[in-house]
Amino acid sequence: MLLVACASSNNDALPPGTATARIGQQRDAGPSTFDSGLLVKQGIHVEQIGDTVVYRGRLTDNGLDALRNVGNDPAIRTLLIDSTGGDFVTGMNFGNWVVGRELDVTVDRICLSSCANYIFPAAGKKNILPGAVVAWNGSAKQAGLLDRLDQTAEAEIATRALTPGQKRAAVKLAHQANLEYLTRTIREQDEFFYRIGVDEYVTRIGNDKYGVQGFFYLSVADMAEFGIENVSAADDYDAMDPEALAKRLGRPVTLVRIE
């Protein structure tokens, strides 16, 4: 067993109804280096157990470097994941790594947001352990995301010691940066979902069509409607008690049945 870092998982909930966005570009896959001390601070745990690599915690660039390092063993065939997700670009980097390694994925406890968007559907075989859940809350194409990014930037700029004119200029620059980020990320995201043969709408149908304000999940049959196939889950996966599920996961997760 190869252990990279071990810390108690600190899976903070994402803001309801939105996946996390980040201003930044997709990193080139260069040499795999990582900061083990930072992994502990981030609450990330990565280790190899036989032919399985285990990843617990948020999706971060440092965590991906550690995963690449441990997962470089050709004997590894499965990624066991327990994650609340991360930003769009990092999530796609994780998903592309899974595709490149042709791995199966097993979900232990939770695979939320960018984990559900980009890691779970990228796998060959997909196994959801009893009591675990794969849940979405939007993607780079979700309705109103640019407005929310602009509002966040404007609120932060309002706290700065700037003149009114400087604040207006800063807000304008932030909007342009947010627009460029989303344009670039949507293009990368379209390419990603085309590569894996999955309909991106799976990531946001619960929010955009059915009005779910937080996380939603789908039955195995409904996942297949979007191209997410080879999924195994408990027989009662789409009949879990919502209150018990929310208590166990620390957040509400709504089942959406596609009409």
BELHU-V224336 format. One record per pair of residues at least 12 apart in sequence whose ideal C-beta (glycine too) atoms are under 8 Angstrom apart, sorted by the first residue. I is the first residue (numbers start at 1). GAP is how many residues later the second one is. If there is no record, write none. Layout:
i->(I;I)
gap->(GAP;GAP)
//
This chain:
i->(1;1;1;2;2;2;2;3;4;4;4;4;4;4;4;4;5;5;5;5;5;5;5;6;6;6;7;7;7;7;7;7;7;7;8;9;9;9;9;9;9;10;10;10;10;11;11;11;11;11;11;11;12;12;13;13;13;14;14;14;14;14;16;16;16;16;17;17;17;17;17;17;18;18;18;18;18;19;19;19;19;19;19;19;19;19;19;19;19;20;20;20;20;20;20;21;21;21;21;21;21;21;21;22;22;22;22;22;23;23;23;24;24;24;25;25;26;26;26;26;27;27;27;29;29;29;32;32;32;32;33;33;34;34;34;34;34;35;36;38;39;39;39;39;42;42;42;42;42;43;43;44;44;44;44;44;44;44;45;46;46;46;46;47;48;48;48;48;50;51;51;51;51;52;52;52;52;52;52;53;53;53;53;53;53;53;53;54;54;55;55;55;55;55;55;56;56;56;56;57;57;58;58;58;58;59;59;59;59;59;59;59;59;59;59;60;60;61;61;64;64;64;64;67;67;67;68;71;71;71;76;76;77;77;78;78;78;78;79;79;79;79;79;79;79;80;80;80;80;81;81;81;81;81;81;81;81;82;82;82;82;82;83;83;83;83;83;84;84;84;84;85;85;85;85;85;85;85;86;86;86;87;88;88;88;88;88;88;89;89;90;91;91;91;91;91;91;92;92;92;92;92;94;94;94;94;95;95;95;95;95;95;95;96;96;96;98;98;98;99;99;99;102;103;103;104;104;104;104;104;105;105;105;105;105;105;105;106;106;106;107;107;107;107;107;107;107;107;108;108;109;109;109;109;110;110;110;110;111;111;111;111;112;112;112;112;112;113;113;113;113;113;115;116;116;116;116;117;117;117;118;120;120;121;121;121;121;121;122;123;124;125;125;126;126;126;126;127;127;127;128;128;128;128;128;130;131;131;131;133;133;133;133;133;134;135;135;135;135;136;136;136;136;136;136;136;137;137;137;137;137;137;137;138;138;138;139;139;139;139;140;140;140;140;141;141;141;141;141;142;142;142;142;143;143;143;145;146;146;146;149;149;149;150;150;150;150;153;153;153;153;154;154;157;157;157;196;197;198;198;198;199;199;201;202;202;202;202;202;205;205;206;206;206;210;212;212;214;214;214;214;215;215;215;215;216;216;216;216;217;217;217;217;218;218;218;218;219;219;219;219;220;220;220;220;222;222;222;225;238;238;240;242;242)
gap->(46;47;48;45;46;68;71;44;30;32;35;42;43;62;65;66;31;34;35;39;40;41;61;34;39;41;32;33;34;35;36;37;38;50;35;34;35;36;47;48;73;32;33;47;48;32;46;47;71;72;73;99;46;72;71;237;238;70;71;98;99;123;121;197;198;199;120;121;190;195;196;197;119;120;124;127;130;66;68;69;94;95;98;118;119;120;121;123;184;65;66;67;68;93;94;66;67;119;124;128;160;161;164;65;66;67;68;159;154;155;158;63;65;157;64;159;63;66;67;162;34;62;66;39;64;68;33;36;37;40;32;36;28;29;31;32;35;27;30;24;18;23;24;27;15;16;18;20;21;14;15;12;13;14;16;18;19;22;12;17;20;21;24;23;22;23;25;28;25;24;25;26;27;24;25;26;27;28;54;14;17;18;20;23;25;26;27;25;26;12;24;25;26;27;28;25;26;27;52;25;26;25;26;27;28;24;26;27;28;31;32;35;55;56;60;26;30;29;32;26;29;30;33;12;27;30;29;26;30;32;25;27;26;27;25;26;27;28;19;24;25;26;27;40;44;25;26;27;28;24;25;26;27;30;34;38;39;25;26;27;28;29;27;28;29;32;36;26;28;29;31;26;27;28;29;30;31;32;27;28;29;27;26;29;51;52;97;101;96;99;24;22;23;24;26;27;28;22;26;96;97;100;20;21;24;25;22;23;24;26;27;97;101;26;96;99;21;24;25;23;96;97;22;20;21;19;20;21;22;23;14;15;17;18;20;21;22;21;22;23;13;19;20;21;22;25;26;27;21;24;20;22;23;140;22;23;25;139;21;22;23;24;22;23;24;25;103;22;23;24;25;102;19;18;19;20;87;19;22;86;74;14;108;75;77;81;106;107;74;107;106;105;107;102;104;105;106;104;105;106;103;104;105;106;109;104;103;109;117;84;107;112;116;120;83;80;81;82;118;66;67;68;70;79;80;81;67;69;70;75;77;78;79;65;66;69;50;61;64;65;42;45;46;49;45;48;59;62;63;61;62;65;66;61;64;65;37;32;33;36;29;32;33;21;24;25;28;18;21;22;25;17;20;13;14;17;31;30;28;29;30;27;28;25;16;21;24;25;26;51;53;12;48;50;46;42;44;37;38;39;40;36;37;38;39;37;38;39;40;36;37;38;39;20;37;38;40;18;19;36;38;12;13;17;18;34;35;36;33;17;19;15;12;13)
//
